[in-house]
Amino acid sequence: MPFFSIIIPLYNKEKFVEKTLKSVLNQTFTDFEIIMVNDGSTDESESIIFGFKDERVNYFSKRNEGVSTARNFGIEKAVADYICFLDADDFWYPTFLETLHTYIQKLPEEKVFGLAYEIETEEKIFPAEYSITKLNDFEIVDYFEGSKKSSVLWTSSAGFHKDVFAVAGNFDKKIKSGQDIDLWIRIGLIYPIVFIQKIQARYVYDFESLSRNLKYLNKKMDFTKFAVEEKTNESLKYFLDLNRFSLAIKSKLINDSKSFQEFYNGIDLNKLPLKKRVLLKLPGFVLKTLIAVQVKLANSGLGNSVFR
């Protein structure tokens, strides 16, 4: 039985998937299986996968049902005790699995591991920013305290014992945008996170993702799942409010006043930074201008998204 099961959902990524798959097959730690789930691609992705002749690659093709269903399908097929995900347009450094394996051996009682990553834009590559003071090569953190900037769990740079999904559940297939954060919240309410400070993965930033995500505001994260917990967990409450803020801004951008008011009403404005409170008051046309500037800065590695 392999040590890792690596789940790669695939939907129309013919420009990226070869590089992604090579980054796995070139790992220094080689005891793994790959579960490639083609979620109804209509481009040449499948023919690219068939060009790889490696017995560790297990290929499945299914009708298009969304990335959550594809990842859940992979979890069901996985045979290893530890599961990793990798999106078909991101990639790993050669020592990703070796590094993860080292910390799993060092901390056998822990179940959830996140590794630092970097971001590639059209102009620059730069490290993600975290709200964790770098004191050691790793820290065991509360998910919500550690994720006030970048999340300490990112889909393409984390590892999970398979028991985590039996306890916390799988990806919610009803959610089309933010399904990963929804799962990380459920996991964070149960498990501490081992956060490894060494950068081992790269997120290839897609500037078209914002317009795609705006289409799915009606299939957003369901905050009512956590209504009881956020009343007594201040860190969770603040984390959820950051996500409400993000969705409120996105609602204003598409002139969805009903959704905006729903997200806005759920925020504890007294705890929100002044900058964010001001942004919530601005009209949509001003926000669009500010976001265009902020995206340009983020593309150059000079700033973070306006949404967090």
C-alpha positions as CSV (number, residue, x, y, z in Angstrom):
1,M,0.0,0.0,0.0
2,P,1.4,3.4,-0.9
3,F,2.1,6.0,1.8
4,F,0.3,8.9,0.0
5,S,-2.7,9.0,-2.3
6,I,-2.6,12.2,-4.5
7,I,-5.9,13.3,-5.9
8,I,-5.8,15.6,-9.0
9,P,-9.2,16.8,-10.3
10,L,-9.0,17.7,-13.9
11,Y,-11.2,20.0,-16.0
12,N,-9.9,21.6,-19.2
13,K,-6.4,22.2,-18.1
14,E,-4.5,21.1,-21.2
15,K,-2.1,24.0,-20.9
16,F,-1.0,23.1,-17.4
17,V,-1.6,19.5,-16.5
18,E,1.6,18.1,-18.0
19,K,3.7,20.3,-15.8
20,T,1.6,19.5,-12.8
21,L,1.8,15.8,-13.3
22,K,5.5,15.9,-13.9
23,S,6.0,17.7,-10.6
24,V,4.4,14.7,-8.8
25,L,6.3,12.0,-10.8
26,N,9.6,13.8,-10.1
27,Q,9.2,13.7,-6.3
28,T,12.2,12.6,-4.3
29,F,9.7,10.5,-2.1
30,T,8.3,8.0,-4.5
31,D,5.8,5.8,-2.4
32,F,2.6,7.2,-3.7
33,E,-0.4,6.7,-6.0
34,I,-2.0,9.3,-8.2
35,I,-5.7,9.4,-8.7
36,M,-6.5,11.6,-11.7
37,V,-10.2,12.4,-11.9
38,N,-11.2,13.8,-15.3
39,D,-14.3,15.8,-14.5
40,G,-15.8,15.9,-18.0
41,S,-13.0,17.8,-19.8
42,T,-13.7,18.8,-23.4
43,D,-10.2,19.8,-24.4
44,E,-7.1,17.6,-25.0
45,S,-6.4,17.0,-21.3
46,E,-7.1,13.3,-21.6
47,S,-4.7,12.7,-24.4
48,I,-2.0,14.4,-22.4
49,I,-2.6,12.1,-19.5
50,F,-2.5,9.0,-21.7
51,G,1.0,10.1,-22.7
52,F,2.3,9.2,-19.3
53,K,3.3,5.6,-18.8
54,D,3.6,5.2,-15.1
55,E,1.9,2.5,-13.1
56,R,1.3,5.0,-10.2
57,V,-1.1,7.0,-12.3
58,N,-4.7,5.8,-11.9
59,Y,-7.0,7.6,-14.4
60,F,-10.7,7.9,-14.0
61,S,-13.1,9.8,-16.3
62,K,-16.6,10.9,-15.3
63,R,-19.3,13.4,-16.3
64,N,-18.8,17.0,-15.2
65,E,-20.2,17.5,-11.7
66,G,-17.8,20.0,-10.2
67,V,-14.5,19.9,-8.4
68,S,-15.9,19.0,-5.0
69,T,-17.5,15.8,-6.4
70,A,-14.3,15.0,-8.3
71,R,-12.2,15.3,-5.1
72,N,-14.7,13.3,-3.1
73,F,-14.6,10.6,-5.8
74,G,-10.8,10.6,-5.3
75,I,-11.1,10.2,-1.6
76,E,-13.3,7.2,-2.0
77,K,-10.7,5.6,-4.4
78,A,-7.7,6.4,-2.2
79,V,-6.0,3.4,-0.5
80,A,-3.2,5.2,1.4
81,D,-3.4,6.5,5.0
82,Y,-2.5,10.0,3.9
83,I,-4.2,12.0,1.3
84,C,-3.0,15.1,-0.7
85,F,-4.8,17.2,-3.3
86,L,-3.2,19.0,-6.2
87,D,-5.1,21.2,-8.7
88,A,-4.2,20.5,-12.3
89,D,-2.7,24.0,-12.8
90,D,-0.5,24.1,-9.7
91,F,2.7,22.2,-9.0
92,W,5.0,20.9,-6.2
93,Y,8.6,21.3,-5.6
94,P,10.5,18.0,-5.9
95,T,10.8,17.6,-2.1
96,F,7.1,18.3,-1.3
97,L,6.2,14.7,-0.3
98,E,9.6,14.1,1.3
99,T,9.1,17.2,3.5
100,L,5.5,16.2,4.4
101,H,6.6,12.6,5.2
102,T,9.4,13.9,7.5
103,Y,6.9,15.8,9.6
104,I,4.4,13.0,9.7
105,Q,7.1,10.7,11.1
106,K,8.2,13.4,13.5
107,L,4.6,14.1,14.7
108,P,2.7,10.8,14.3
109,E,-0.2,11.9,16.5
110,E,-1.1,14.9,14.3
111,K,-3.6,14.4,11.5
112,V,-3.5,17.7,9.4
113,F,-0.4,19.3,7.8
114,G,-0.1,22.5,5.8
115,L,3.0,23.7,3.9
116,A,3.9,27.2,2.9
117,Y,3.5,28.1,-0.8
118,E,4.3,30.8,-3.2
119,I,2.2,32.6,-5.8
120,E,3.0,33.0,-9.5
121,T,1.4,35.8,-11.4
122,E,2.0,37.1,-14.8
123,E,4.8,39.4,-13.6
124,K,6.3,37.9,-10.4
125,I,6.6,35.0,-8.0
126,F,6.3,35.8,-4.3
127,P,5.6,34.0,-1.0
128,A,2.1,33.9,0.5
129,E,1.8,36.0,3.7
130,Y,0.8,34.3,6.9
131,S,-0.4,35.6,10.3
132,I,2.1,33.2,12.0
133,T,5.3,34.5,13.6
134,K,8.2,32.4,12.1
135,L,10.0,31.1,15.2
136,N,10.7,27.5,14.1
137,D,10.6,25.4,11.0
138,F,7.1,24.4,11.9
139,E,4.3,25.5,14.3
140,I,1.2,23.7,15.6
141,V,-1.5,26.3,15.2
142,D,-5.2,26.9,15.6
143,Y,-6.6,27.1,12.0
144,F,-8.5,30.3,12.6
145,E,-5.7,32.2,14.4
146,G,-3.2,31.1,11.8
147,S,-5.3,32.1,8.8
148,K,-6.1,35.8,9.3
149,K,-4.0,36.5,6.2
150,S,-3.4,33.5,3.9
151,S,-5.0,30.2,4.9
152,V,-2.6,27.8,6.6
153,L,-4.4,25.1,4.6
154,W,-4.4,25.4,0.8
155,T,-5.8,22.6,-1.3
156,S,-2.6,22.0,-3.3
157,S,-0.2,22.3,-0.3
158,A,-1.6,20.1,2.5
159,G,-1.7,16.5,3.7
160,F,-4.4,14.8,5.7
161,H,-4.8,11.4,7.5
162,K,-7.7,9.7,5.9
163,D,-9.5,9.6,9.3
164,V,-9.9,13.4,9.0
165,F,-12.5,13.0,6.3
166,A,-14.4,10.3,8.2
167,V,-14.7,12.7,11.1
168,A,-15.0,16.1,9.5
169,G,-16.7,15.0,6.3
170,N,-15.8,15.6,2.6
171,F,-16.1,18.6,0.3
172,D,-19.7,20.0,0.2
173,K,-20.7,19.5,-3.4
174,K,-23.5,22.1,-3.1
175,I,-20.9,24.9,-2.8
176,K,-19.4,26.1,-6.0
177,S,-17.1,28.8,-4.6
178,G,-15.4,28.5,-1.2
179,Q,-15.9,24.7,-0.8
180,D,-12.3,24.3,0.3
181,I,-12.7,26.9,3.1
182,D,-15.9,25.3,4.2
183,L,-14.0,22.0,4.7
184,W,-11.0,23.7,6.4
185,I,-13.4,25.3,8.9
186,R,-14.9,22.0,9.8
187,I,-11.4,20.5,10.1
188,G,-10.2,23.4,12.1
189,L,-12.9,23.0,14.7
190,I,-11.6,19.5,15.4
191,Y,-7.9,19.4,14.6
192,P,-4.8,21.5,15.2
193,I,-2.8,22.3,12.1
194,V,0.9,21.5,11.7
195,F,2.1,24.4,9.6
196,I,5.5,23.8,7.9
197,Q,7.2,27.1,7.1
198,K,9.2,25.7,4.1
199,I,7.8,26.7,0.7
200,Q,7.0,23.5,-1.2
201,A,4.3,24.4,-3.7
202,R,3.3,27.1,-6.2
203,Y,-0.1,28.5,-6.8
204,V,-0.5,29.7,-10.4
205,Y,-2.8,32.7,-10.0
206,D,-5.7,33.0,-12.5
207,F,-7.0,36.5,-12.8
208,E,-10.1,35.2,-14.5
209,S,-11.1,33.3,-11.3
210,L,-12.8,36.4,-9.8
211,S,-15.3,36.7,-12.6
212,R,-16.0,32.9,-12.4
213,N,-16.5,33.1,-8.6
214,L,-18.9,36.0,-8.9
215,K,-21.3,33.7,-10.8
216,Y,-21.5,31.3,-7.8
217,L,-22.6,33.7,-5.1
218,N,-25.9,31.9,-4.9
219,K,-24.0,28.7,-4.2
220,K,-21.8,30.1,-1.5
221,M,-20.5,28.8,1.7
222,D,-23.3,28.2,4.2
223,F,-22.5,30.2,7.3
224,T,-25.4,28.8,9.3
225,K,-23.4,25.6,9.6
226,F,-21.3,27.4,12.2
227,A,-23.9,29.5,13.9
228,V,-23.6,27.8,17.2
229,E,-19.8,27.6,17.3
230,E,-19.1,31.2,16.3
231,K,-21.1,32.5,19.3
232,T,-18.4,31.1,21.7
233,N,-15.3,30.9,19.4
234,E,-13.9,34.4,18.8
235,S,-11.3,33.2,16.4
236,L,-13.9,31.4,14.3
237,K,-16.2,34.4,14.4
238,Y,-13.5,36.8,13.1
239,F,-12.4,34.3,10.4
240,L,-16.1,34.0,9.2
241,D,-16.4,37.7,9.3
242,L,-13.4,38.1,7.0
243,N,-15.2,35.7,4.6
244,R,-18.5,37.6,5.0
245,F,-16.6,40.8,4.1
246,S,-15.2,39.2,1.0
247,L,-18.6,38.0,-0.2
248,A,-20.2,41.4,0.7
249,I,-17.7,43.2,-1.5
250,K,-18.3,40.7,-4.3
251,S,-22.1,41.1,-4.0
252,K,-21.7,44.9,-4.3
253,L,-19.6,44.4,-7.5
254,I,-22.5,42.7,-9.2
255,N,-25.2,44.9,-7.7
256,D,-26.7,42.2,-5.6
257,S,-28.0,44.3,-2.7
258,K,-29.9,41.4,-1.1
259,S,-26.8,39.3,-0.8
260,F,-24.7,42.3,0.3
261,Q,-27.1,43.0,3.2
262,E,-27.1,39.4,4.2
263,F,-23.3,39.2,4.5
264,Y,-23.0,42.7,5.9
265,N,-25.5,42.1,8.7
266,G,-23.6,39.1,9.9
267,I,-20.3,41.0,10.5
268,D,-19.3,42.3,13.9
269,L,-18.1,45.7,12.6
270,N,-16.5,46.6,15.9
271,K,-13.8,43.9,15.3
272,L,-13.3,44.6,11.6
273,P,-10.3,46.9,10.7
274,L,-11.2,50.5,9.7
275,K,-10.0,50.0,6.1
276,K,-12.5,47.2,5.6
277,R,-15.4,49.1,7.2
278,V,-14.7,52.0,4.8
279,L,-14.6,49.6,1.8
280,L,-18.1,48.3,2.8
281,K,-19.5,51.8,2.5
282,L,-18.1,52.6,-0.9
283,P,-20.3,52.4,-4.0
284,G,-19.7,49.6,-6.5
285,F,-18.1,51.7,-9.2
286,V,-15.5,53.0,-6.8
287,L,-14.7,49.5,-5.6
288,K,-14.2,48.4,-9.1
289,T,-11.5,51.0,-9.6
290,L,-9.8,50.2,-6.4
291,I,-9.8,46.5,-7.1
292,A,-8.3,47.1,-10.6
293,V,-5.4,48.9,-8.8
294,Q,-5.1,46.3,-6.1
295,V,-5.0,43.5,-8.6
296,K,-2.2,45.2,-10.4
297,L,-0.3,45.5,-7.2
298,A,-1.0,41.9,-6.3
299,N,0.2,40.9,-9.8
300,S,3.5,42.6,-9.0
301,G,3.7,41.0,-5.5
302,L,3.2,44.4,-3.8
303,G,-0.1,43.9,-2.1
304,N,-2.8,41.4,-1.1
305,S,-6.2,41.0,-2.5
306,V,-8.8,43.6,-1.4
307,F,-11.0,40.8,-0.4
308,R,-9.1,39.8,2.7
